[in-house]
Amino acid sequence: MEIHSMGEDAYEVIVQEQKFMVILDEGTYQELTKEKYSVNELIRGTFRFLVDREPLEQVMRKFNVRMVSSFFPEFPDKIEEYMED
């Protein structure tokens, strides 16, 4: 997995030759990591979490990490497990 900062809370993420645009604002980062993990660890963990629930091909090409819990309410409670892997 490659993660490239695009500025303004945007990250280009390349997974298995597929490109994604991920939005991660500072508030969401703080809320989900309590600064115990890096931005890259949170993004990697988010993809691990999502791929455990749906095929990579079904993950939205552009998404805001804040919105993941709209689809998967357990996300805030489970994300730390995925950052620790």
C-alpha positions in Angstrom: 0.0 0.0 0.0 1.3 3.4 -1.0 0.1 6.6 0.7 0.9 10.0 -0.6 -0.2 13.3 1.0 -1.9 15.5 -1.6 -2.3 18.5 0.9 -5.5 19.9 2.4 -6.4 16.6 4.3 -6.3 14.6 1.0 -4.3 11.4 0.5 -3.8 9.3 -2.6 -3.8 5.6 -1.7 -2.7 2.9 -4.0 -3.7 -0.6 -3.2 -3.1 -3.5 -5.6 -2.7 -1.0 -8.5 -6.0 0.6 -7.7 -6.1 4.4 -6.7 -8.2 5.9 -4.0 -8.6 9.4 -2.7 -9.0 9.5 1.0 -10.0 12.6 3.0 -8.8 12.7 6.6 -9.3 15.9 8.6 -7.3 16.6 11.8 -10.4 16.3 14.0 -11.2 12.8 12.7 -7.5 11.8 13.0 -7.4 13.0 16.7 -10.8 11.3 17.5 -9.8 7.9 16.1 -6.2 7.7 17.1 -5.8 9.9 20.3 -2.4 10.6 18.6 -1.2 7.0 19.5 -0.9 6.2 15.8 0.3 8.0 12.6 -1.9 9.2 9.8 -0.5 6.4 7.6 -1.3 3.8 10.3 -4.9 5.1 10.4 -5.3 5.0 6.7 -3.8 1.5 6.5 -6.1 0.3 9.3 -9.1 1.9 7.6 -8.4 -0.1 4.4 -7.9 -3.3 6.4 -11.2 -2.7 8.2 -13.0 -2.1 4.9 -11.6 -5.1 3.1 -12.6 -7.3 6.0 -16.2 -6.3 5.2 -16.3 -5.9 1.4 -14.0 -6.7 -1.6 -11.5 -4.0 -2.4 -13.3 -3.4 -5.8 -16.4 -2.3 -3.8 -14.5 0.3 -1.7 -15.4 3.8 -2.9 -12.7 5.4 -4.9 -13.1 8.6 -3.0 -14.2 8.7 0.6 -13.9 10.6 3.8 -12.7 8.6 6.8 -15.3 10.4 8.9 -18.0 8.9 6.8 -16.9 5.2 7.2 -19.0 4.9 10.4 -22.1 5.9 8.5 -21.8 2.6 6.6 -20.2 0.6 9.4 -21.3 1.9 12.8 -18.7 -0.3 14.6 -15.8 1.5 12.9 -14.8 3.9 15.7 -14.8 1.0 18.2 -12.9 -1.4 16.0 -10.3 0.8 14.1 -7.6 0.5 16.8 -7.5 -3.3 16.4 -6.7 -2.7 12.7 -4.0 -0.1 13.3 -2.3 -2.5 15.7 -2.0 -5.4 13.1 
